[in-house]
Amino acid sequence: KEGKIRHYGVSNESAWGVMRQVAESKQNGLTVCKTIQNPYSLLNRTYEINLAEVGLRENIGLLAYSPLAFGVLSGKYLNNKMPEKSRLKLFPAYSRYSNPQALKLTALYAELAKKNNLSLTELSLAFVNQRPFVTGNIIGATTMEQLKENIGSIHVTLSKELLDEIDAIQNLQPNPAP
């Protein structure tokens, strides 16, 4: 009523929770949330199941976090590598994206990226950037080189054929990082 909150978003919410929020806001003449911040990446596409439809129909954009799946989709953990000072080295309990099925798909995505003259990071971030329900891609970098590559992904456009190949890999294990 005092005009202090004009826009807001929700985080880690379900489709039911977002729709309850939308219904209550509309019923009471309040502002509806504008964004939802949930994980979304090649290894976690659960947002597509119900939330993408809600977001598109209700004009609530996704602020995708963990688009590189804790760095797994940068390729730095391939072939059992564990770089010093990496997130998974510092926080081994963050194993959601480093389980056997997620690592198997990561290797397949890395091969696909290489075949298309892209880095795994470029493929992963470009995929997220091109989704129609994504408003923002929350990147993270610890070096200037990583930051440049992450930002540069906005200039990468994946073809329909490449997107189909991504979907074929995802269909091998639809939810590799539960």
C-alpha positions in Angstrom: 0.0 0.0 0.0 3.0 2.3 0.6 4.5 1.5 -2.8 7.6 -0.1 -1.3 7.2 -3.4 -3.2 6.5 -3.0 -6.9 7.8 -6.2 -8.2 9.1 -9.5 -6.7 9.9 -13.0 -7.5 9.9 -16.4 -5.9 12.6 -19.1 -5.7 12.6 -22.9 -5.6 8.9 -23.0 -6.0 6.6 -25.6 -7.5 3.9 -25.1 -10.2 1.2 -25.4 -7.5 2.9 -22.8 -5.3 3.3 -20.3 -8.1 -0.3 -20.7 -9.2 -1.5 -20.3 -5.6 0.5 -17.1 -5.4 -0.9 -15.9 -8.7 -4.5 -16.7 -7.7 -4.1 -14.9 -4.3 -2.5 -11.9 -5.9 -5.2 -11.5 -8.5 -8.0 -12.2 -6.1 -6.7 -9.5 -3.8 -5.7 -6.9 -6.4 -2.0 -7.3 -5.6 1.0 -7.4 -7.9 1.7 -10.9 -9.3 5.3 -12.2 -9.0 7.4 -11.4 -12.0 10.1 -14.0 -11.8 10.9 -17.5 -10.5 14.5 -18.4 -9.6 14.9 -22.2 -10.0 17.7 -24.5 -11.2 17.8 -25.1 -14.9 20.5 -26.7 -17.0 21.2 -29.5 -19.4 21.3 -31.8 -16.4 18.2 -30.4 -14.6 15.3 -29.7 -16.9 12.6 -30.4 -14.4 11.4 -26.8 -14.8 10.0 -27.9 -18.2 7.5 -30.4 -16.7 5.0 -27.9 -15.3 6.6 -24.6 -14.4 7.5 -23.6 -17.9 3.9 -23.6 -18.9 2.9 -21.6 -15.8 5.7 -19.1 -16.5 4.8 -18.6 -20.1 1.0 -18.4 -19.5 1.3 -16.1 -16.5 4.2 -14.0 -17.8 6.6 -15.1 -15.1 10.2 -15.4 -16.3 12.7 -17.9 -15.2 15.9 -16.7 -13.6 17.8 -19.9 -14.2 20.4 -20.7 -11.6 23.1 -23.4 -11.8 23.1 -23.3 -15.6 26.5 -25.0 -15.4 25.4 -27.5 -12.7 27.9 -26.5 -10.1 30.5 -26.3 -12.8 30.0 -29.8 -14.0 28.9 -28.6 -17.4 32.1 -26.6 -17.8 33.8 -30.0 -18.4 36.3 -29.4 -15.6 35.3 -32.6 -13.8 35.4 -34.9 -16.8 37.7 -38.0 -16.7 37.6 -38.0 -12.9 39.3 -34.6 -12.6 38.9 -32.7 -9.4 40.5 -29.2 -9.7 41.9 -27.6 -6.6 39.6 -24.8 -5.2 36.7 -26.0 -7.4 33.2 -26.1 -5.8 33.1 -29.9 -5.7 36.5 -30.1 -4.1 35.6 -27.5 -1.5 32.1 -28.8 -0.9 32.0 -32.6 -1.7 28.5 -32.9 -0.4 27.3 -30.9 -3.5 27.1 -34.1 -5.5 23.7 -33.6 -7.2 25.3 -33.0 -10.6 28.3 -35.4 -10.2 26.5 -38.7 -9.8 27.2 -41.4 -12.4 24.2 -40.7 -14.7 24.8 -37.0 -14.7 28.5 -37.5 -15.5 27.6 -39.9 -18.3 25.3 -37.3 -19.9 27.9 -34.6 -19.4 30.4 -36.6 -21.4 27.9 -37.0 -24.2 27.2 -33.3 -24.2 30.9 -32.6 -24.2 31.3 -34.8 -27.3 28.3 -33.0 -29.0 29.9 -29.6 -28.2 33.2 -30.6 -29.6 31.6 -32.0 -32.8 30.0 -28.6 -33.2 33.1 -26.5 -32.5 31.8 -25.3 -29.2 33.0 -25.6 -25.7 30.8 -27.5 -23.3 30.2 -24.2 -21.4 29.1 -22.5 -24.6 26.7 -25.3 -25.5 25.3 -25.4 -21.9 24.7 -21.7 -21.5 23.5 -21.2 -25.1 20.9 -23.9 -24.5 19.6 -22.1 -21.4 19.7 -18.7 -23.1 17.5 -20.0 -26.0 14.7 -21.3 -23.9 11.5 -19.2 -24.4 10.7 -19.2 -20.7 14.1 -17.9 -19.5 14.3 -14.3 -18.5 17.8 -14.4 -17.1 20.7 -16.9 -16.9 22.5 -16.6 -13.6 26.1 -17.3 -14.4 29.0 -17.6 -12.1 32.7 -17.4 -12.7 35.8 -17.3 -10.6 38.2 -16.1 -13.3 38.0 -13.4 -15.9 38.4 -16.1 -18.6 35.4 -17.9 -17.3 33.4 -14.7 -17.1 34.2 -13.8 -20.7 33.2 -17.3 -22.0 30.0 -17.1 -20.0 29.0 -13.7 -21.3 30.1 -14.7 -24.8 27.5 -17.5 -24.8 24.9 -14.9 -25.7 26.3 -14.8 -29.2 25.9 -18.6 -29.7 22.8 -19.8 -31.4 22.1 -23.5 -31.4 20.4 -24.9 -34.6 17.2 -26.9 -34.5 19.3 -30.0 -35.4 21.7 -29.4 -32.5 18.7 -28.9 -30.1 17.3 -32.1 -31.4 20.6 -33.9 -30.6 20.5 -32.3 -27.1 17.0 -33.7 -26.6 18.1 -37.2 -27.8 20.9 -37.2 -25.1 18.4 -35.9 -22.4 16.0 -38.7 -23.4 18.6 -41.3 -22.3 18.2 -40.1 -18.7 15.4 -37.5 -18.4 16.3 -36.6 -14.8 20.0 -37.3 -14.1 20.3 -34.9 -11.2 17.3 -35.4 -8.9 
